[in-house]
Amino acid sequence: MASKATFEVFRDSADQWRWRLKHDNGNIIADSGEGYASKQKAEEGIESVKANAADAEVLTVER
């Protein structure tokens, strides 16, 4: 099955590199949460998410 989401790498207003995971419908599913000094580091962040989150456990956290 083809993915319905795409990773985008971009520069923010502070000239930092960031990534976001965008669904085909335009909704942002996830983002880097921080800026990176280089495009390469942002891309490494994407690879880390792909490698480490595929089978991540889902926890419910109550206040």
Summary of the structure (lengths in Angstrom):
residues: 63
radius of gyration: 13.2
end to end distance: 37.1
largest distance: 37.1
contacts: 120
relative contact order: 0.18
helix: 24%
strand: 30%
